[in-house]
Amino acid sequence: MSVMTEYAMYAKTFIGILSIVNPLGAIPVFLSLSVDRSPDECRKIARISAVAVAVILLAAAWTGDTMLAFFGISLPAFRTGGGLLILLMAIAMMHARQSHAKQSPEEADANLEKDDIAVVPLAIPLMAGPGAISLVIVEAHHAAATGLMERLLLSGCIVLVACAAWLSLRLAEPIGKRLGTTGLNIGIRIMGLLLCAIGVQMIAEGLKQLFPALG
């Protein structure tokens, strides 16, 4: 594999994880849940949420294969199911609304009453939800088959995504004021379009492996 091809592959991985974590989509939720909090508390929440996103996705990257083996789930089946979940989330994002795969209305109402919002619901399930974990496990399987360096590079992509999440939450108020609801929705729809393509590709690859005749 050439150096340029390898860079392009990990750029694609970074963009895919960033799209499904969707830090822009977390901004309205963050602003609504932290409206009565001091600036110091908001900065602390942003920091803890970003660290939690990194820890959750890194854990998925390094233990995903073990979990699949423990439950007896084949990668093609997991890829197909994960792709379907991502596709459903992408469709919700295309309509600029929160997917119930990340957070149901009942969970949202319950989270309004919580004092500590950094890990739940901001980090999980809002950003590092089932779709993000599924995508990371699939990418980690490819990386593990290639070598340790590739898995370390994937971990680097996850850390960069967590940094982007921290920056989005840290600057949530000025970003929200500058972009407004329309601007945020446009950004979410663009990420939803990227996710739609990723979900369809995962489903297609999974089905080809499950049913070789389709290839």
C-alpha positions in Angstrom: 0.0 0.0 0.0 1.4 3.4 -1.0 1.9 6.1 1.6 -0.7 8.3 -0.1 -3.3 5.5 -0.2 -2.7 4.8 3.5 -3.1 8.5 4.3 -6.3 8.6 2.3 -7.6 5.5 4.1 -7.1 7.0 7.6 -8.4 10.4 6.5 -11.6 8.6 5.4 -11.7 6.8 8.8 -11.2 10.1 10.7 -14.0 11.8 8.7 -16.3 8.8 9.2 -15.8 8.7 13.0 -16.1 12.5 13.2 -19.4 12.4 11.2 -21.0 9.8 13.4 -19.8 11.4 16.7 -21.2 14.6 15.3 -20.0 17.2 17.7 -22.1 19.9 16.0 -25.2 17.9 16.8 -24.2 17.8 20.5 -24.0 21.6 20.7 -27.8 22.3 21.1 -28.1 19.6 23.7 -25.0 20.9 25.6 -26.4 24.4 25.6 -29.8 23.4 26.8 -28.5 21.2 29.6 -25.8 23.7 30.8 -27.9 26.9 30.6 -27.8 27.4 34.4 -24.2 26.5 34.9 -21.1 28.7 35.3 -18.4 29.0 32.6 -16.0 27.0 34.7 -18.6 24.2 35.0 -19.2 24.3 31.3 -15.5 24.0 30.5 -15.2 21.0 33.0 -18.2 19.3 31.3 -16.7 19.8 27.8 -13.4 18.3 29.0 -14.9 15.3 30.8 -17.2 14.6 27.8 -14.2 14.6 25.4 -12.2 12.3 27.6 -15.1 9.9 28.0 -15.6 9.8 24.2 -11.9 9.0 23.7 -12.0 6.2 26.4 -15.2 4.6 25.1 -14.1 4.5 21.5 -10.5 3.4 22.3 -11.9 0.6 24.4 -14.0 -0.5 21.5 -11.0 -0.3 19.1 -8.9 -2.5 21.4 -11.4 -5.0 22.7 -14.0 -5.1 19.9 -12.7 -8.3 18.4 -12.7 -10.0 21.8 -16.3 -9.0 22.4 -17.5 -10.3 19.0 -15.7 -13.6 19.7 -17.2 -13.9 23.2 -20.7 -13.5 21.8 -20.1 -15.6 18.7 -20.9 -12.8 16.3 -19.2 -12.9 12.9 -17.7 -9.7 11.5 -19.9 -9.8 8.4 -23.0 -10.0 10.5 -21.8 -7.2 12.8 -20.8 -5.1 9.8 -24.3 -5.5 8.3 -26.1 -4.7 11.5 -23.8 -1.8 12.3 -24.2 -0.4 8.8 -28.0 -0.6 9.1 -27.8 1.3 12.5 -25.6 3.9 10.9 -27.9 4.3 8.0 -30.9 4.9 10.3 -28.9 7.5 12.2 -27.9 9.1 9.0 -31.5 9.4 7.8 -32.4 11.0 11.1 -29.5 13.5 10.7 -30.7 14.3 7.1 -33.9 15.5 8.7 -31.9 17.4 11.3 -33.3 15.5 14.3 -31.8 13.3 16.9 -32.0 9.5 16.2 -33.7 7.4 18.8 -30.9 4.9 18.3 -28.8 7.4 20.3 -31.3 8.7 22.8 -35.0 8.1 23.2 -37.4 10.9 24.3 -37.8 9.2 27.7 -34.0 9.1 28.2 -33.8 12.8 27.2 -36.4 13.7 29.8 -34.6 11.7 32.5 -31.3 13.3 31.6 -32.7 16.8 32.2 -32.9 16.0 35.9 -29.3 14.9 36.2 -26.6 17.2 37.6 -23.7 15.3 36.0 -24.3 15.5 32.2 -20.7 15.1 31.0 -20.6 11.3 30.6 -24.4 10.7 30.3 -25.9 11.8 28.0 -23.3 13.9 26.2 -20.5 11.4 25.8 -22.6 8.3 25.7 -25.0 7.8 24.0 -25.1 11.2 22.3 -21.6 11.2 20.8 -19.9 7.8 21.4 -23.2 5.9 20.8 -23.8 2.5 19.3 -23.2 3.7 15.7 -19.8 5.1 16.6 -18.8 2.0 18.5 -19.9 -0.2 15.6 -17.9 1.8 13.1 -14.8 1.8 15.3 -14.9 -2.0 15.9 -15.2 -2.7 12.1 -12.3 -0.3 11.4 -10.2 -1.8 14.3 -10.7 -5.3 12.8 -9.1 -4.1 9.5 -6.3 -2.4 11.4 -5.6 -5.5 13.5 -5.3 -7.6 10.4 -2.6 -5.3 9.1 -0.5 -4.7 12.1 0.0 -2.9 15.4 1.0 0.4 13.8 -2.4 0.6 11.9 -4.3 0.1 15.1 -2.2 2.8 16.8 -3.0 5.2 13.9 -6.7 4.3 14.3 -6.3 5.2 18.0 -4.8 8.5 16.9 -7.8 9.2 14.7 -10.1 8.6 17.7 -8.1 11.0 19.9 -8.3 13.7 17.2 -12.1 13.2 17.0 -12.3 13.5 20.8 -10.3 16.7 20.6 -12.8 18.0 18.0 -15.6 17.1 20.3 -13.9 19.0 23.2 -13.4 22.1 20.9 -17.0 22.0 19.8 -18.3 21.9 23.3 -15.8 24.4 24.6 -16.9 26.9 21.9 -20.5 25.8 21.9 -21.9 29.2 22.8 -20.1 31.3 20.1 -20.6 28.5 17.5 -24.3 28.4 18.3 -24.6 32.1 18.0 -22.6 32.4 14.8 -24.2 29.5 12.9 -27.6 29.6 14.4 -30.1 26.8 14.2 -30.1 26.8 10.4 -26.3 26.7 10.2 -26.1 23.8 12.7 -28.8 21.9 10.8 -26.9 22.3 7.5 -23.7 20.9 9.1 -25.6 18.0 10.6 -27.2 17.2 7.2 -23.8 17.2 5.5 -22.5 14.8 8.1 -25.7 12.7 7.7 -25.0 12.4 4.0 -21.5 11.2 4.6 -22.8 8.7 7.2 -25.5 7.5 4.7 -22.8 6.5 2.2 -20.7 4.8 5.0 -23.8 2.9 6.2 -24.7 1.7 2.7 -21.1 0.6 2.1 -20.9 -1.4 5.4 -24.2 -3.1 4.6 -23.1 -4.0 1.1 -19.7 -5.4 2.2 -21.3 -7.3 5.0 -24.0 -8.9 2.8 -21.3 -9.8 0.2 -19.4 -11.7 2.9 -22.5 -13.3 4.3 -23.8 -14.3 0.9 -20.8 -14.7 -1.5 -23.2 -15.3 -4.5 -24.1 -11.6 -4.3 -20.5 -10.7 -5.2 
